[in-house]
Amino acid sequence: MTDLETLRSALREPPAEGFAEPDLGAIMTKGRRIRRRRRLATGAGGVAATLVTVLVIVGAVALKGSSSEQQPLPPAASAPTPPSASAPAPAPAPATTEAPPEQPFGEAIPLGIKGEGGRELVIHAFAIDEPQMPDVRFGLQVAYRNGAGDYDALLAANEFKGSDRSFGFHAVDGGDLIRGTFVPVFGYFSGPAVRITSTVRGKPVEAKIVPWSEDPSVVIFWFEPGQVESPYVLTPLVAYDARGQRLTK
């Protein structure tokens, strides 16, 4: 028998071990599972990518919000010192506009108002020396006058940008109930004003004015508490000179 005939005979013989027919259903099921897992993996990747995107956006918004919420302190204020780890955290300070005591810069002006314990309310200027505000050298303060050279401050206000003596109204504030005492609306006008008026809900009101002892070109004014309860109801403030002409629009 030639080698070719031997090969042909071997090919005709049945295999020594039988092979089962392929299970097409199992193969298809397995194939579907593989495809399903790939889709789930793709879906999970998509969800993960979405979550990352959302987190990035939320993080960016949070960072933006935190940076915008931390407003800079006014130039005249100082940043609070955090409590030490050993000391108990102090109770939060009340949200008031009380001012630290300042000595009068010039003469104190009686407001004709009695407050806590029958003490007299006065308004006076106080000196300011802040490198961040080189053109602001004074502000106004409402205080109790307890005795000669002794004042108990209630509310202070000052210009915070530009010049404190530029023409016009400055440091208009007040209308607050502080320690049981109503602080009247007050401010000052830089210019030759002899009369200051306004309207409150259509009713005319007139301020009391006194020239500042340190600079008569600056007049300090305030309104009666029963006439003006807040600076925001004044529409508008108007200053007049000695000839009765308006100095402001």
C-alpha positions as CSV (number, residue, x, y, z in Angstrom):
1,M,0.0,0.0,0.0
2,T,1.4,3.3,-1.0
3,D,1.6,6.1,1.4
4,L,-1.2,7.9,-0.4
5,E,-3.5,4.9,0.0
6,T,-2.7,4.6,3.7
7,L,-3.6,8.3,4.2
8,R,-6.9,7.9,2.4
9,S,-7.8,4.8,4.5
10,A,-7.0,6.7,7.7
11,L,-9.3,9.5,6.7
12,R,-12.2,7.1,6.0
13,E,-12.0,5.6,9.5
14,P,-14.4,7.0,12.2
15,P,-12.7,8.9,15.1
16,A,-11.8,6.9,18.2
17,E,-13.8,9.4,20.4
18,G,-17.1,10.9,19.4
19,F,-17.8,14.7,19.6
20,A,-21.1,16.1,20.7
21,E,-22.9,18.4,18.3
22,P,-22.4,22.1,19.1
23,D,-25.0,23.7,21.4
24,L,-26.0,26.7,19.3
25,G,-28.4,28.0,22.0
26,A,-25.7,28.0,24.6
27,I,-23.3,29.7,22.3
28,M,-25.8,32.4,21.4
29,T,-26.7,32.9,25.1
30,K,-23.1,33.2,26.0
31,G,-22.6,35.6,23.2
32,R,-25.6,37.7,24.4
33,R,-24.2,37.8,27.9
34,I,-20.8,39.0,26.6
35,R,-22.5,41.7,24.6
36,R,-24.7,42.6,27.6
37,R,-21.7,42.9,29.9
38,R,-20.0,45.1,27.4
39,R,-23.1,47.3,27.2
40,L,-23.3,47.5,31.0
41,A,-19.6,48.3,31.2
42,T,-20.1,51.0,28.5
43,G,-23.2,52.2,30.4
44,A,-21.3,52.2,33.7
45,G,-18.5,54.1,32.0
46,G,-21.0,56.6,30.7
47,V,-22.6,56.9,34.1
48,A,-19.1,57.3,35.7
49,A,-18.2,59.9,33.1
50,T,-21.5,61.7,33.8
51,L,-20.9,61.6,37.5
52,V,-17.4,63.0,37.0
53,T,-18.8,65.7,34.9
54,V,-21.4,66.6,37.4
55,L,-18.9,66.5,40.2
56,V,-16.6,68.8,38.3
57,I,-19.4,71.2,37.6
58,V,-20.7,71.1,41.2
59,G,-17.1,71.5,42.4
60,A,-16.6,74.5,40.2
61,V,-19.9,76.0,41.3
62,A,-19.0,75.3,44.9
63,L,-15.6,76.9,44.5
64,K,-17.1,79.9,42.8
65,G,-19.7,80.3,45.4
66,S,-17.3,80.0,48.3
67,S,-15.0,82.6,46.7
68,S,-17.8,85.0,46.0
69,E,-19.3,84.6,49.4
70,Q,-16.1,85.5,51.2
71,Q,-16.4,89.2,50.7
72,P,-13.4,91.3,51.6
73,L,-13.6,93.1,55.0
74,P,-14.2,96.8,54.9
75,P,-10.9,98.7,55.1
76,A,-11.7,100.0,58.5
77,A,-12.4,96.6,59.9
78,S,-9.9,93.8,60.9
79,A,-10.1,90.1,60.3
80,P,-11.3,88.2,63.3
81,T,-8.7,86.0,65.1
82,P,-9.8,82.3,65.1
83,P,-10.1,80.7,68.6
84,S,-7.4,78.4,69.8
85,A,-7.9,74.7,69.8
86,S,-7.8,74.6,73.6
87,A,-10.1,77.6,74.2
88,P,-13.9,77.1,73.8
89,A,-15.4,78.8,70.8
90,P,-16.9,82.2,71.7
91,A,-20.6,82.7,71.2
92,P,-21.4,84.4,67.9
93,A,-21.6,88.2,68.1
94,P,-25.0,89.8,67.6
95,A,-25.5,91.2,64.1
96,T,-25.6,94.8,65.1
97,T,-23.9,97.9,63.8
98,E,-22.5,99.0,67.1
99,A,-19.2,100.9,66.8
100,P,-16.1,100.9,69.0
101,P,-15.7,103.9,71.1
102,E,-13.9,106.8,69.4
103,Q,-12.9,110.2,70.9
104,P,-14.5,113.2,69.3
105,F,-12.7,114.9,66.5
106,G,-14.0,118.4,67.2
107,E,-17.0,119.2,69.3
108,A,-19.8,116.8,70.1
109,I,-23.3,118.0,69.1
110,P,-26.3,117.2,71.3
111,L,-29.1,115.6,69.4
112,G,-31.8,116.6,71.9
113,I,-32.7,112.9,72.4
114,K,-32.6,111.0,75.6
115,G,-31.8,107.3,75.5
116,E,-31.0,104.5,77.9
117,G,-31.1,105.6,81.5
118,G,-32.0,109.1,80.4
119,R,-28.5,109.6,79.0
120,E,-28.1,112.3,76.3
121,L,-27.4,111.3,72.7
122,V,-24.7,113.2,70.8
123,I,-23.1,113.1,67.4
124,H,-19.5,113.8,66.8
125,A,-16.8,113.3,64.2
126,F,-13.9,110.9,64.8
127,A,-10.5,110.6,63.2
128,I,-9.6,107.8,60.8
129,D,-6.1,106.8,59.9
130,E,-6.3,103.8,57.5
131,P,-3.7,103.3,54.7
132,Q,-6.3,101.6,52.6
133,M,-8.4,104.9,52.6
134,P,-5.8,107.7,52.3
135,D,-8.5,110.3,51.5
136,V,-10.8,109.4,54.3
137,R,-9.7,111.2,57.5
138,F,-12.9,111.3,59.6
139,G,-16.3,109.7,60.1
140,L,-19.4,110.3,62.3
141,Q,-20.5,108.6,65.4
142,V,-23.6,108.7,67.5
143,A,-22.9,108.0,71.2
144,Y,-24.1,108.6,74.8
145,R,-22.3,111.3,76.6
146,N,-21.7,110.1,80.1
147,G,-19.6,112.9,81.3
148,A,-16.7,115.1,80.4
149,G,-14.7,113.2,77.8
150,D,-16.6,110.0,78.4
151,Y,-18.7,108.6,75.5
152,D,-20.5,105.3,75.0
153,A,-20.6,104.6,71.3
154,L,-23.7,103.3,69.5
155,L,-23.2,103.7,65.8
156,A,-20.5,105.0,63.5
157,A,-20.4,105.6,59.8
158,N,-17.8,106.9,57.3
159,E,-17.0,107.2,53.7
160,F,-15.1,104.2,52.4
161,K,-14.0,105.2,48.9
162,G,-12.9,108.4,47.3
163,S,-12.5,111.5,49.4
164,D,-14.4,112.2,52.6
165,R,-14.7,115.8,51.6
166,S,-15.8,115.5,48.0
167,F,-18.9,117.6,47.2
168,G,-22.1,116.0,48.3
169,F,-23.7,113.7,50.9
170,H,-21.6,111.2,52.9
171,A,-22.0,108.6,55.6
172,V,-25.8,108.6,55.7
173,D,-26.8,106.0,58.2
174,G,-29.0,105.4,61.2
175,G,-32.6,104.3,61.7
176,D,-31.5,101.4,63.9
177,L,-32.7,100.3,67.3
178,I,-29.5,99.7,69.3
179,R,-29.6,98.7,73.0
180,G,-33.1,99.8,73.2
181,T,-32.4,103.3,71.8
182,F,-33.4,104.5,68.3
183,V,-30.5,106.1,66.5
184,P,-31.8,108.8,64.2
185,V,-30.9,109.0,60.6
186,F,-27.8,111.1,60.2
187,G,-25.0,112.1,57.9
188,Y,-22.9,115.0,56.6
189,F,-22.8,117.2,53.6
190,S,-19.5,118.6,52.2
191,G,-20.3,121.9,50.6
192,P,-21.9,125.3,51.5
193,A,-25.3,123.9,52.6
194,V,-27.5,125.7,55.1
195,R,-30.6,123.6,54.6
196,I,-31.2,119.9,54.0
197,T,-34.6,118.5,53.1
198,S,-36.2,115.4,51.7
199,T,-39.5,113.6,51.5
200,V,-40.9,110.5,53.2
201,R,-43.8,108.9,51.3
202,G,-44.5,112.3,49.8
203,K,-44.3,114.2,53.0
204,P,-41.6,116.9,53.2
205,V,-39.1,116.6,56.1
206,E,-36.2,118.9,57.1
207,A,-33.0,117.9,58.8
208,K,-31.3,119.7,61.7
209,I,-27.9,120.8,60.6
210,V,-24.8,122.1,62.5
211,P,-21.5,123.1,60.8
212,W,-18.6,120.9,61.8
213,S,-16.3,122.7,64.3
214,E,-13.2,121.5,62.6
215,D,-14.3,122.5,59.1
216,P,-17.4,124.7,58.6
217,S,-17.6,123.7,54.9
218,V,-18.9,120.4,56.2
219,V,-22.3,120.3,57.9
220,I,-23.5,117.5,60.1
221,F,-27.3,116.7,59.9
222,W,-29.9,114.4,61.4
223,F,-33.6,113.9,61.3
224,E,-36.2,113.6,64.1
225,P,-36.8,110.0,64.8
226,G,-40.6,110.4,64.5
227,Q,-40.2,111.8,61.0
228,V,-37.7,109.5,59.4
229,E,-37.4,105.8,60.4
230,S,-34.8,104.8,57.9
231,P,-32.4,106.3,55.4
232,Y,-34.0,104.2,52.7
233,V,-37.3,106.1,52.8
234,L,-35.7,109.5,51.9
235,T,-36.5,110.4,48.3
236,P,-34.2,112.2,47.7
237,L,-31.9,114.2,50.0
238,V,-31.6,117.8,48.8
239,A,-29.1,120.5,50.0
240,Y,-29.7,124.2,49.6
241,D,-27.2,127.1,49.9
242,A,-27.7,130.5,51.7
243,R,-29.5,131.9,48.6
244,G,-32.0,129.1,48.7
245,Q,-30.6,127.5,45.5
246,R,-30.3,123.7,45.3
247,L,-26.8,122.4,45.6
248,T,-27.9,118.8,44.5
249,K,-30.2,117.5,41.9
